[in-house]
Amino acid sequence: MMPAWYQRMNPRERVLAWIVAGTIAVLLNLWILSSLWGAVSNAQKEFGSRRSKMAEQAVYVRERDMWTKRDEWMRQHQPELKNPAEASALLDQIREVANKYNIQVENPAIGTGETTPNHQTVFASIETKSPWPPLVHFLYDVQRPDAFVVFENVNLAIDGNDPTMMRGKFKIARWFAPAQKGK
């Protein structure tokens, strides 16, 4: 009970038809398998992503008390921005620490920075020239946790004229409490 069109084929055409049908079946199976393997791969990636997100959330839950205490400490100790002249006071503080370690300060500039829901900033930009050890002490002294001073941008390089000297470009900001804190 073969179809009439198949019976009209000679043996050579029948072999060719089986080769074409087999090739189509193999290609169709490969396409289905690749789709399935792609779906399995995507599911594994999503599972890994969700597992890492869950582990991250577990850390947040476990450290909740620490973050609550940190937030309370921030509310109590973070200074309020009274006027934009605070940038000048920041620059004076930076110069004072730089003079303590004999660091040459060049091209000072001040300004007001960004305002976010978590903080307001004023900044001072400076360039420095000094040996490496005093520069390390300067960096340490300027950025104390209770000072709310942050190095937003740092670019250090060895001075081309004197390899014992470091050239630094810094954008240093002081973070103040957000504007709505006092309200």
Sine and cosine of phi, psi and omega as CSV:
sin_phi,cos_phi,sin_psi,cos_psi,sin_omega,cos_omega
0.00,0.00,0.89,0.46,0.07,-1.00
-1.00,-0.08,0.50,-0.86,0.04,-1.00
-0.89,0.46,0.41,-0.91,-0.06,-1.00
-0.91,0.42,-0.61,0.80,-0.02,-1.00
-0.91,0.41,-0.52,0.86,0.01,-1.00
-0.96,0.26,-0.58,0.82,0.00,-1.00
-0.94,0.34,-0.47,0.88,0.01,-1.00
-0.96,0.27,-0.26,0.96,-0.02,-1.00
-0.97,0.24,0.58,-0.81,0.13,-0.99
-0.99,0.13,0.21,-0.98,-0.07,-1.00
-0.84,0.55,-0.58,0.82,0.01,-1.00
-0.91,0.42,-0.68,0.74,0.02,-1.00
-0.92,0.38,-0.58,0.82,0.02,-1.00
-0.90,0.43,-0.68,0.73,0.03,-1.00
-0.89,0.46,-0.70,0.71,0.02,-1.00
-0.88,0.47,-0.65,0.76,0.03,-1.00
-0.89,0.45,-0.66,0.75,0.04,-1.00
-0.91,0.41,-0.62,0.78,0.04,-1.00
-0.90,0.45,-0.71,0.70,0.02,-1.00
-0.90,0.44,-0.71,0.70,0.00,-1.00
-0.90,0.44,-0.65,0.76,0.04,-1.00
-0.90,0.43,-0.67,0.74,0.03,-1.00
-0.89,0.46,-0.69,0.73,0.03,-1.00
-0.89,0.45,-0.68,0.74,0.01,-1.00
-0.90,0.44,-0.67,0.74,0.03,-1.00
-0.90,0.44,-0.72,0.69,0.01,-1.00
-0.89,0.46,-0.65,0.76,0.04,-1.00
-0.90,0.44,-0.68,0.73,0.05,-1.00
-0.90,0.44,-0.67,0.75,0.04,-1.00
-0.88,0.47,-0.66,0.75,0.01,-1.00
-0.90,0.44,-0.69,0.73,0.01,-1.00
-0.91,0.42,-0.70,0.72,0.01,-1.00
-0.90,0.43,-0.65,0.76,0.01,-1.00
-0.91,0.41,-0.59,0.80,0.06,-1.00
-0.90,0.43,-0.69,0.73,0.01,-1.00
-0.90,0.43,-0.70,0.71,0.01,-1.00
-0.91,0.42,-0.58,0.81,0.08,-1.00
-0.90,0.44,-0.67,0.75,0.02,-1.00
-0.91,0.42,-0.64,0.76,0.03,-1.00
-0.90,0.43,-0.69,0.73,0.00,-1.00
-0.89,0.46,-0.71,0.71,0.03,-1.00
-0.89,0.45,-0.64,0.77,0.02,-1.00
-0.90,0.43,-0.65,0.76,0.03,-1.00
-0.91,0.42,-0.65,0.76,0.04,-1.00
-0.89,0.45,-0.71,0.70,0.00,-1.00
-0.90,0.43,-0.64,0.77,0.04,-1.00
-0.89,0.46,-0.70,0.71,0.04,-1.00
-0.89,0.46,-0.66,0.76,0.03,-1.00
-0.89,0.45,-0.70,0.72,0.01,-1.00
-0.93,0.38,-0.59,0.81,0.03,-1.00
-0.91,0.42,-0.68,0.73,0.01,-1.00
-0.93,0.36,-0.58,0.81,0.05,-1.00
-0.91,0.41,-0.62,0.78,0.03,-1.00
-0.92,0.39,-0.64,0.77,0.05,-1.00
-0.90,0.44,-0.65,0.76,0.03,-1.00
-0.89,0.46,-0.68,0.73,0.02,-1.00
-0.91,0.41,-0.57,0.82,0.05,-1.00
-0.90,0.45,-0.62,0.79,0.05,-1.00
-0.90,0.43,-0.69,0.73,0.02,-1.00
-0.88,0.48,-0.67,0.75,0.01,-1.00
-0.91,0.41,-0.69,0.73,-0.02,-1.00
-0.91,0.42,-0.55,0.83,-0.05,-1.00
-0.98,-0.18,0.28,0.96,-0.06,-1.00
-0.84,0.55,-0.69,0.72,-0.02,-1.00
-0.88,0.48,-0.67,0.75,0.01,-1.00
-0.88,0.47,-0.69,0.72,-0.02,-1.00
-0.94,0.34,-0.52,0.85,0.07,-1.00
-0.92,0.40,-0.70,0.72,0.05,-1.00
-0.90,0.44,-0.65,0.76,0.02,-1.00
-0.88,0.47,-0.69,0.73,0.00,-1.00
-0.90,0.44,-0.67,0.74,0.03,-1.00
-0.90,0.44,-0.68,0.73,0.03,-1.00
-0.88,0.47,-0.66,0.75,0.01,-1.00
-0.88,0.47,-0.70,0.72,-0.01,-1.00
-0.89,0.47,-0.59,0.81,-0.05,-1.00
-0.98,0.19,-0.56,0.83,-0.17,-0.99
-0.95,-0.31,-0.35,0.94,-0.05,-1.00
-0.94,0.34,0.82,-0.57,-0.05,-1.00
-0.94,0.35,0.37,-0.93,0.05,-1.00
-0.99,-0.13,0.59,-0.81,0.03,-1.00
-0.99,0.16,0.93,-0.37,-0.03,-1.00
-1.00,0.04,-0.65,0.76,0.06,-1.00
-0.37,-0.93,0.30,-0.95,-0.04,-1.00
-0.90,0.43,-0.19,0.98,0.03,-1.00
-0.93,0.38,-0.17,0.99,0.06,-1.00
-0.86,0.51,-0.46,0.89,0.03,-1.00
-0.89,0.46,-0.61,0.79,0.04,-1.00
-0.91,0.41,-0.64,0.77,0.03,-1.00
-0.91,0.42,-0.61,0.80,0.06,-1.00
-0.89,0.46,-0.70,0.72,0.01,-1.00
-0.90,0.44,-0.64,0.77,0.05,-1.00
-0.89,0.46,-0.67,0.74,0.02,-1.00
-0.89,0.46,-0.67,0.74,0.00,-1.00
-0.90,0.43,-0.68,0.73,0.03,-1.00
-0.89,0.46,-0.64,0.77,0.01,-1.00
-0.88,0.48,-0.72,0.69,0.02,-1.00
-0.92,0.39,-0.62,0.79,0.02,-1.00
-0.90,0.43,-0.66,0.75,0.03,-1.00
-0.91,0.42,-0.56,0.83,0.02,-1.00
-0.85,0.52,-0.57,0.82,-0.03,-1.00
-0.95,-0.31,0.25,0.97,0.01,-1.00
0.84,0.55,0.73,0.68,0.05,-1.00
-0.98,-0.18,0.78,-0.62,-0.01,-1.00
-0.99,0.17,0.84,-0.54,0.01,-1.00
-0.98,-0.22,0.78,-0.62,-0.02,-1.00
-0.80,-0.60,0.44,-0.90,0.11,-0.99
0.77,0.64,0.81,0.58,0.02,-1.00
-0.95,0.32,0.58,-0.81,0.07,-1.00
-0.55,-0.83,0.52,-0.85,0.01,-1.00
-0.79,-0.61,0.32,-0.95,0.05,-1.00
-0.05,-1.00,0.12,-0.99,0.09,-1.00
-0.99,-0.15,0.60,-0.80,-0.06,-1.00
-0.97,-0.25,-0.50,-0.87,-0.08,-1.00
-0.97,0.23,0.37,-0.93,0.11,-0.99
-0.84,-0.55,0.85,-0.53,0.02,-1.00
-0.83,-0.55,0.10,-0.99,0.06,-1.00
-0.90,0.45,-0.33,0.95,-0.05,-1.00
-0.99,-0.16,-0.38,0.92,-0.04,-1.00
-0.26,-0.97,0.30,-0.95,0.18,-0.98
-0.87,-0.49,0.52,-0.85,-0.03,-1.00
-0.77,-0.63,0.48,-0.88,0.29,-0.96
-0.83,-0.56,0.49,-0.87,-0.07,-1.00
-0.69,-0.72,0.34,-0.94,0.12,-0.99
-0.76,-0.65,0.74,-0.67,0.08,-1.00
-0.95,-0.32,0.73,-0.68,0.01,-1.00
-0.64,-0.77,0.32,-0.95,0.18,-0.98
-0.86,-0.51,0.61,-0.79,-0.05,-1.00
-0.79,-0.61,0.36,-0.93,0.11,-0.99
-0.63,-0.78,0.86,-0.51,-0.04,-1.00
-0.21,-0.98,0.24,-0.97,0.18,-0.98
-0.93,0.36,0.26,-0.97,-0.07,-1.00
-0.90,0.43,-0.77,0.64,-0.07,-1.00
-0.85,0.53,-0.71,0.71,0.05,-1.00
-0.90,0.43,-0.53,0.85,0.01,-1.00
-0.91,0.42,-0.62,0.78,0.04,-1.00
-0.89,0.45,-0.70,0.72,0.03,-1.00
-0.90,0.43,-0.63,0.78,0.05,-1.00
-0.87,0.49,-0.75,0.66,0.00,-1.00
-0.86,0.51,-0.66,0.75,-0.02,-1.00
-0.91,0.41,-0.72,0.70,-0.07,-1.00
-0.94,0.35,-0.57,0.82,-0.05,-1.00
-0.95,0.32,-0.66,0.75,-0.12,-0.99
-0.98,-0.18,0.98,0.18,0.09,-1.00
-0.98,-0.19,0.55,-0.83,-0.03,-1.00
-0.86,0.51,-0.61,0.79,-0.04,-1.00
-0.99,0.16,-0.08,1.00,0.03,-1.00
-1.00,-0.02,-0.28,0.96,-0.03,-1.00
0.83,0.56,0.64,0.77,0.04,-1.00
-0.95,-0.31,0.72,-0.70,-0.09,-1.00
-0.76,-0.65,0.69,-0.73,0.15,-0.99
-1.00,0.07,0.97,-0.25,-0.03,-1.00
-0.98,0.19,-0.53,0.85,-0.01,-1.00
-0.56,-0.83,0.78,-0.62,-0.02,-1.00
-0.74,-0.67,0.76,-0.65,0.07,-1.00
-0.71,-0.71,0.93,-0.37,-0.02,-1.00
-0.92,-0.40,0.62,-0.78,0.05,-1.00
-0.46,-0.89,0.43,-0.90,0.08,-1.00
-0.97,0.24,0.70,-0.71,0.01,-1.00
-0.89,0.46,0.76,-0.65,-0.02,-1.00
-0.92,0.40,-0.47,0.88,-0.02,-1.00
-1.00,0.05,-0.48,0.87,-0.06,-1.00
-0.66,-0.75,0.97,-0.26,-0.07,-1.00
-0.92,0.39,-0.14,0.99,0.05,-1.00
-1.00,0.04,-0.12,0.99,-0.05,-1.00
-0.95,-0.32,0.53,-0.85,0.06,-1.00
-0.94,-0.35,0.64,-0.77,0.12,-0.99
-0.96,-0.29,0.75,-0.67,0.00,-1.00
-0.76,-0.65,0.60,-0.80,0.13,-0.99
-0.85,-0.52,0.83,-0.56,-0.10,-1.00
-0.78,-0.62,0.63,-0.78,0.24,-0.97
-0.90,-0.44,0.94,-0.34,-0.11,-0.99
-0.93,-0.37,0.79,-0.61,-0.05,-1.00
-0.86,-0.51,0.51,-0.86,0.16,-0.99
-0.94,-0.33,0.77,-0.64,-0.03,-1.00
-0.99,-0.10,0.81,-0.58,0.02,-1.00
-0.95,-0.32,0.27,-0.96,0.02,-1.00
-0.88,0.47,0.49,-0.87,0.02,-1.00
-0.89,0.46,0.40,-0.92,-0.08,-1.00
-0.87,0.50,-0.59,0.81,-0.05,-1.00
-0.98,0.20,-0.08,1.00,-0.03,-1.00
-0.88,0.48,-0.70,0.71,-0.08,-1.00
-0.96,0.27,-0.25,0.97,-0.07,-1.00
-1.00,0.06,0.00,0.00,0.00,0.00
